[in-house]
Amino acid sequence: MANALNPLCVPPLTSHLGSLEVVVLRGCWTSLAGACQRPPLRQALATSSVAATVAVVATALRRGRRHGWSRTNRRVCSLAAVGGEGASANAGDDIGRRSVFALAATAAAASGADAYLRASDERYSFSLLAPSLFKETLRTELVPGLIWGFEQVIAFQTVSANIRMTVVRLRNGKLWVSGPLAPTRQLLRLLNELGEVAHLVVAGTALEHKVSLAEFHRIYPKASVWVAPGQNATLADVNIGPVDGVLGQSAQRPPWQEEIDFQVFYVAPPETQGTYSEVAFFHRVSKTLLATDAVLKVPLSPPPILSSYGYDGTPCELSREQWQYKFIAFNFLNMRGANEADLAALAQPSAVVSPLLRFTLYPICQSAASAWVKEISAWPFERVVAAHLDSPFPLRPNEFLKAFGFLFDRQSSWEPAPGQLTQLYKLSEQLDGPAALESSIWKAAAGAV
């Protein structure tokens, strides 16, 4: 996944946001990227498969923690900065050689630590994605004999969410895998029990849905790889490795398209400030819409997998109050002292559009988004499997269109209450500029700011 320009697989800093973690990690990624571009560390990091894990693994072992992601990564940024400054201040060949030898020795030690951790706990997998080096995986059969969901947790301190990899069994018995997650031994064991992995798919540009693709492809080298457009939008984007095709742009049809149709949503500069894409899929046999972030079903109770992370990194069951806080905070909605009522309002409809996407993405690409939504609504789906929150959930095309009513200047399945959108209003202005606030989407929601 690393290369000479991107040794630590730093996520895109200018692409449009896919989740809260992309916001909160910008400072840390920038520090890491800057330090690792300084020679000779750049060359050493680019040529060592374990070098990127050195500081993280060593720190994790030293602390003996499984749930200290934020503190561990602050230490990683500190280590990278110190190493980078030292390399930059001593440009002589002798110092350069000693730096490489020292890094190689540390990498060897980390490699041993890495091997130990992999052998000792099947939930271990090095990942640059929060919350920690240990990820619990929950497998759920979503459509009997045909579709499964694999869930893990992404988190930043007290804000966390479930993330789902979707697996479809094709007519030939082989597996179609969308949104590969951290490939722990636990996840791989649960996946291999279902059959042979034949196709890997990345359905969007958001970091959390593609960061594990390259490692997955190394594990399943015979699998074909198909991705949404907009990958590698910047030099800092995560390296997803070789692909067989870009959905909607390749002349060749995916070998699975007769069973799983797709529609592509893709926007990029200069029309928008950043690059964003999402591909929706329709599994014909089960009449299931496979979505990533487009449409969601909000549960009143926390997804069970979140208990593996707990409230702040210590595994435990979440209370209703803690879940209310987590969901509202993840979507940048204002805390109005009415968390229970606000979550209930979001959970009541058959489906909703993420407030984060509704108010920070769609105002700058309303026409393209509405065309995509109309194309999806032409499919005769009966249920939805999404990459977050509850799945599957029953949904018909007319209900799908109702969730996106704001795109067509109509009432949506959920409408914000007064005072809920102050943070999103400021975020939209920062990300998209004042013009976004002049869209019909924001004008219709003026009373909620």
N, C-alpha and C positions, 0 to 999 in steps of 0.2 A: 504494500500500500504506500510505502514511502518512495520518494524519488529525490533527485538532486535539488529540485526547487521546493520540495514539500516534504522534508524528512520526517516530520511528525504528523503528517496527514491533517494539517490544520484545516478546520471547516471554513466555508466561505464567509467573509466578513461583510460583503456587500450584497449577497443574495438576500431575497426576501425571507423574513423569519418564518420558520416552520414550527417552532416551539419556544417556550420560555428560556430553555437552556442556551439557545443561540444568543439571546440577549445578555444573560448574566455572565457568559464566558468570554465575551469579546476581549476584555482586558487581559485575561490570562492567555488566550490564544495569541494575542498580539505580542506579548512578552516572549512566549515560546518561539514564535516564528522569527522574531528579530534576533534572538540569541542564537538560534540554530542556523542562521544564514551567515554567521561569522566563521571564516576559515580558521583552523583546520577542522573545527567541529562539524561544519556542513558536510565535508567529504566523509568523515568518519561515520556520522549518523546515516548518511545516504547509502553507505556500503555495508552496514551491519543490520541484520534482521532483528537483533535483540536490543540494539542500542537504544531505541525509543522507549524500551521498557525499564531501563536501568534505574532511573530515579524513582519511578513509581513503585516498582517491585521492592526495591531496597527500603523505601520509606514504609511501605505496607508491612513488611516483615519486622522492621524495627519497632513499629508501634503495636503490632499484633492486633490490628483492628480489621474488621470486615465492613464497617460502615462509617468511614471517616473521610469520604470523598473530598469534601470541600477543603478540609485542612491539609490532606495529602497533596492536592493539586496546587495549593498555595505554596507548599514546600517545593514542588516540582518547578514551578515558575521561578522560585528563588534560586534553585540549583542551576537551572538553565541560564539564568542571567549572570550568575557568578562565573560559570564556565565560559560563557560567551565573552565576557569582558576580559577574562584572563587570556583567551586566545587572541582577541583583538589587540591587546597591548603588547604581545610578544610574537612578532611575525617571523622571527628567525627560524631557519629550517630545523635546528636542534630542538627548539622549544616545540615546534610543530610536531616533530617525531615523538617527543616525550608525551605530548598531549594525546596523540593517537594511541600510543602504547598504553597510557593510563586508562583511556576510555575503553580500549579493547579488554584490559584486565577487568575493569568494572563490568563490562558487558558479559564477560565469561562468568563472573560471579552471579550476575543477575540471571543469566541463562540457567544456572544451577538452581537458583531460587524459583525461577519460572517453572522448571521441571518438577521441583518439589511441590509447589502449589497445585500444579495440574494433577499430580498423582494423589494428593491428599484430599482434595475436595472437588467433586464433579461440577460444582457451580462456578469454578474459577475460569475466567478468560480475560486476558489483558484487553482492555478497551479504553479508548479515549472518551467514551460516553459515560456520563454519570449513571448510577451513584457510586459504584465501587468496583473492585476487582472480582467481587462475588455477586452473581446474579441468580436468583431463583427463577425457574421456568415452570409455568403452568400450562399444560396442554388440555384443550377442551374440544370435544367433538361438536361442531356447530351445525352441520348438516349430515345426518347419519350416513357413514360410509363414503362421503364425498368431500367435505370441507372441515378443516381443523384450524383452531387458533392456538398460537403459542405466545404466551404473555410473559413479559419481564417488566422491570420498573426503570423509568428514567426520573432523576431527581436532582434538585439543588437545595440542600439544607432542608427546610420544612416544606418545600413545594415539590410535589411528586405526582407522577401520572403513570398509568399503565400504557404499554405499547405492545401491539399485536402483530405478529408475523402470520400471514394467511397461507395455508397449504391446501391445494386442491388435488384430488386424485383424478387423473385423466382416464379416458376409456381404456387405454392400454395398461393401466395399473401404475404408471409412473407418476411422479409428483411434480407439481408446479408450485414454486415457492415465491411469495411476494413479500418484500420488506424483510430480508434476513436480519435476525437479531444476533447478539453476542453468542458465538458458537461454543458454548460451554459443553462439557461432556454430557451433562444432563440433557441439554437441548438436543444434541446430536443423537443420543440414545433414543429419546422419544421420537425424533424425526425418522430415524432409520427403521424403527419398528413399523412404520407406515408403508415403506417401500423405497424404491430407487428415486433419488432426486435427479430429474431430467432437465428442469428449466428454473433459472433464477431470474427474478424480476425486481426492478426498482421502479416504483410507481410515482416518484416525485423527486424534487430537489432538496427537500428538508433533510438535514444531516442525520437525524435519528433513524431514518428509514433506509439509509444507504451506507452508513459507516462500516458495516460488517460485510458488505458484498464481496470485496476482494478476498478476505479471509475465507469466506464461504466457498468462493470459487476455487481456492487452493485445495479445500477439502473435497470438493466435488468437481474435479477438473473436466469431466465429460459433459457437464451440464451446459446448456446454452444460456447466454446472458442477454437480457433485453432490458433497456432502461428508458425512462422518460427523457425527453429533450431537456437541455439546459445544464447538463453535468459539466464539470470543469469550467464553470463560468469565469473563474478568476484563478490566478496562480496559487492562491491560498486554498482552493477547494480541495476536498478530500479526493484522493486518487482511488477511483473505483476499479481500476484495472481494465483489461481488454473486454470488449463487448461484441456480441454478434449482430446487434442492431439497435437503432434508436426508434422507439415507437412513434409512428406517425411521420417519420422522416426517411426511413430505409425503404428501398425499392422492394426488398424481399419481405414477404409476409412471415410473421412468426409461425412456427410449426404447430402451435396450439390454438391458432385463431379460429378454427372451425368450432372449437368447443368454448373458447373464452374470447368474446369480442371486446373491443376497447374504444374509448373516446379520449382524446388528448386535449388538455388545457395547458397552454404555454404562453407566457408573456416574458418580455425581456426589454432591456434598454434599446432604443431611446424612448419607447412607449411608456416604460415603467422605470422606476428608480433602480430596481434590482431584477434578478431572474427568478421566476417561480414556475413550477409545473406540477401538475397532478394528472395521472391517468386513471380513469374509472374503467372497471371491467365488468362484463356481464357473463356469468356462468350459465349457459343456455339450459343445461339439463335440470339444474336445481332452481332456475329462475332467481338467481341471487346476484344482487349488485355488490361488487367488491370495491369498497372505497378506502381511501387513506384518511384524509382530514376533511373531505368535502362536507359530509353530513354525519351527525353523531346522535346517539341516544344517551341522555344524561341519566345516570342512576341516582336514586335517593341515598343508597348505601354505597360505601366504597368498594371498588373492584377487589376481590379477594387477594389478588397478588400483591396489593399494596401493603398487606400485613408483613411481607418479607422485608420491607424497609421501615415500616412503622411511621411515626410522626416525623422524626428527625434523624433516622438512621439506625435506631434500635428496634429490631423486629418486635412487633406487637400488633394487636388488632386496633384499628382506628375507630374512634368514636364518631357518631354522626356529626358532632360539632367540628371535629378535626377535618373530616371529609368536606364539609361545607366550606371551611376556610381554604383547604387545598385547591378545590375546584375553582372557587371564585378568584383566588390569587393567581392561579395558572392562566386564567383568561383576562387578567388585568382589569377586572371589574372592581368598582369601588366597594369598600367595606362600609355599608350604610347602617350597621347595627341591626340588619335584618337578613342575616345569612341564610337562616332556615327558609324564610319565605322566598328569597331570591333563588336558592337552589331548587325549591319546589316549582317555581315558575318555569325554570329551564328544563326540569324533568317531566313536566306535564305533557308537552306535545309529543307526537309520534317520533319526531326528529327535529333537530335544530342545526343551524350552521354555527360553527365556533365563533363567538364574539370577536376573538382576536383576528380571524380572517375576514369576517364581515366588515370590520371597521378599519383595518389597516392594509388590506390587500384589494378587496373588490371595489372600493371607491376609485381606484386608479385604472381599473380595467373592466369596468362594468359591462361594456358591450361584448368583449370576448368571453367573459364569465357567463353572461346570459345565454349566449349561443351554445356554449358547452352544456349548460344545464338543460336546455331544450333538447339537445341531442341525446342526453342520458335518459330523459323522461320518455323517449320513444321506445325504450326497451320495456318489455312486459315483466318487470321484476316484481317479486312478492316479498322479498326480505333484503336486508342489508347486513353485510359484515364490514365493519370499519376497523381502523388501526388503533382506535382508542375507545375507552369507556365500555359500554355494554355492546355485546354482539352474540348471536344475531338478533335483529329486531325486525318485526313486521313493518313493511312500508310499501306503498303503492306509488306509481308515478305521480298521481295528483297530490299526494302528501309530500313527496319529494319537492315538487314545484312550490308547495305552500311554504316549506322551510326557506326557500330562496325568493320569497315574495318581494323582498327589498330590492332585488335586481330589476324587477319589473314595475317598480313604483306602486306595489301593492302591500297589504299587510302580510307579515310573515307569521310563521307558527309561534315564534317568540318575539316579543317586543320589549326593549329595555324600559326600566322604571326611572323616574326622575332621580338624578344624582348618580346613576350607575356608570356613566361613561366618561367621567372627567379624565381618568388616567389614559383611556384609549384615545380620547380626543388629542391629548398632548402627544401620545406616542405616534398617532397617525400623522400629525403635523411634522414631527421630527423625522419620521421615516419617508414620508411621501411628499412633504411640502404643503404649503397653504392651499394649493389647487385641489387637493383631495378633499378638503373640508367644504368645498363648494359643490361636491357631488350631491345627487339627489339622495344618496344613502345617508349622508351626514345631515342634510337638511331635514329629512324626515325624522331623524332622531334628535333634533335640536333640544327638545324638552328633557332629554335624559342626561344632558351634559351639565 
